Amino acid sequence: MKYRSPVETVVIYTGGTRRAEEEIEAGSLRYRVKAVFMSRFDGEAVLARVEGKVAAGERLDRRDFSELVFVPCMRLERSAGEALLRAVELARWFSDEEERMMCVGAAVTLGEKFLDAQQTARLEEVLSVSKVLDRMGERYREQGYAEGEAKGEAKARADAVLELLRRLGPVPADLERRVRAQETEVLRKLLLAAVEAREVAEFTARLDQLAGR
């Protein structure tokens, strides 16, 4: 009681827990906590909302940060492990590096228990992709200053898309030319497509869709 400041205890319940005791009486002692039941939150809605912001090129904020961290503990249609992987993928789109690293670290710390061996390997791959996006940021800053902001951003994004595709296999020269010919807004969507694609053909189909083929 040195500082005479009120202290509130918050207990976060994961899994399927929907009710819990919030007040304990022990003689003259009464202990009250605030219960937060994660099963009451729609994790699928959170992921869909953040995906929409990323696709639209909108900046992620503190609300996105707090919700992505807890997504694996929310009510889900997919497995908690898959939700964690998606949350980590989306967390890479925070423009602030410190926020990005904190969100990824917190999500992994809270949710890694949900991962099986295959998902753990996928997580390692996802984290390696984040390094590519970090390099894209560096290139954007360098090329943006050298060539004009819009042109520099487009070139940096195209470079990042192609680097991500090369993880999946050889990139045909025609596909590279098509990627480099796109405007910045399309490249933002292609960058997300390159992160999610499991093979070059899957990415090419997405490019055809965006180009109206």
N, C-alpha and C positions, 0 to 999 in steps of 0.2 A: 504493500500500500504506500510505498515511498512517494510515488508520483501521483497517487490518487486518480489514476486514469481508468476508465471503464475497460474491462477486458471481455471480449466475447469469443467463445470457443465454437468453431465451426467444424462439424464432422461430415466428411464427404463419403456417401455410400455408393459403391459401384455394384455391378452385377444386377440382379433382379430385385434387390431390396427396395421396397416401396414404403415401408413404415418402420419407425424405430422410436424408442423412448427418448424424449428430449428433456426430461426433468427427473432428477434423482433426489429423493429426500432421505437424509440419514440423521435423524434427530434434529439438532439445531442447525445442521448444515443442509443447504439446498443448492444443488448444482444444476444449472440450466445450460443447454447447448443449442446451437442452431443446426438442424439437420438439412443437408442438401442431397437429394436423391437424383443421381445422374440418369437413372432409368426414365425419369420424367422428361428428359431433354431428347429431342429428335436429332441424332447424329447424322442421319442421311440428309436432312434439311440443311444442317450446317455445312456439310461438304458441298451440296449443290449450290448454296448461296456463295460460298467462297470461290468455287469453280467458275461461277458466272462473273464474279469480279475480275478474276485472273484473265478469263477469255476476253473481257471488255477492256483490259488494260488499266483497270482501276487500282488505286493504291490500297494495300491491305492495312488495316488499322488495329488498335488495341483490342477491339471486340473480336476481330478475327483471331488474334493471338490467343486470347483466353479460351475461345471455343475450340480451336484446333487442338490445343493441348489436351483437352478432356474428351475429345471425340471418341477414342476407343472405349471409354467408360459409359458412353451414352447408349440410348436405345438404337439398335441397328438392324438392318436387314442383312447386310453382309457380315462376315466374321470380324471380330475386334482386331485381329491381325491385319486384315485387308484395309480396315478403316485407318489403322495406324500408318500403314504405308502411304495411303492417299493423303493423310494429314501432313506427313513429312514432305511428300512431293509438293503440296500446296504451300507449305511453310517456306519453301525456297524462294517464293515470290515476294517476300518482304523486302522492300528496297533498303531498309536499314540493316546492315550486316549484324549488328549486335542483337537486334530483335529476331532476326532469322536464326541465328545460332542458339539463342535462348529458347525459342519456340521448338526447334528441332530437338534440342537436348531435353527439354521438359517432356515433350511428347514421347520420346524414346524411353526416358526413365520411367514414366508412368505406365507405358503400354508394352514394353518389351516382353513382359511375361506372357502376352497373348500370342507371340510369334512362334510358328513352328520352324523347322530347319530350313525349309524352302523359302519361307518369308524372311527369315534372318538373312539369307543370301541376297534376296531381293532388296532388303534394306541397305545392305552394303553397297549394292549397285546404285541405289537411289542417292546415297550420300556421296558417291563418287561423281555422279552427274552434277551435284551442286557445285563442285569445283569448276566444272565447265561454265556454269552460269556466273560464277564469281569472275572468271576470266573474261566473260562477255562484258561484264560491268567495267572492267579495266580497259578493254578495247574500246568500249563506247566512249569513255572519258577521253582516251587518247585520240581516237579518230574523230570524235565530235569536235574537239578543239581544232584539229588539223584540217578537217574538211567541211565544217559546218555541222550544226547539231543534227538536223534531220538526216542528212546523208551519212554522217558518221554512225548514227544509231542503226540505220538500215543495214549498213555493211557489217556492223558488229553482230547484229541479230542473225543475219544470214550466215556468218561464220560460225556462230554458236549452233544454229540448226544443223549445219553440215557436219560439225564435229560430233554432235549427238548421234546423227545418222550413221556415221562411220563406226560407231560401237556395234551396229547391227549387221554391218557387211559393206561391200563395195558400193559406192554411190555413183551411178551412171552420170556421164558428162552432161547429158541432156537434162537430167534431174537437177544437177547443180546449177545449170544455167537458168532453169525455171525458178529455183529458189531465189537466186540472186536478182531476178527480174521483178520480184514482188515488192509492193509498197510496205511501209513500216507497219501499218495496221494489220495486214495479212501476215507479216512475219511474226508478229506477236502471237497470233493464233497458231502459226506453224511451229513456233518454239514449244508451245504446250503439246502439240501433236507429236513432235519429235521426242519429248520426254516420255509420253505415254506409249508410243509405238513399240511393238515387239519385233517388227521386221520392216524392211524398207518398203515393201509392197503396201503395207498397212498405211505408212506415212504418205505414199504416193496417192493412194485412194483419197486420203483426207485433202491433199493438195488439189486434186481434181475437183473435189466437192467445193472447196473454197474458190477455185478459179472458174466454177460454173461449167465444167466439162461434162 
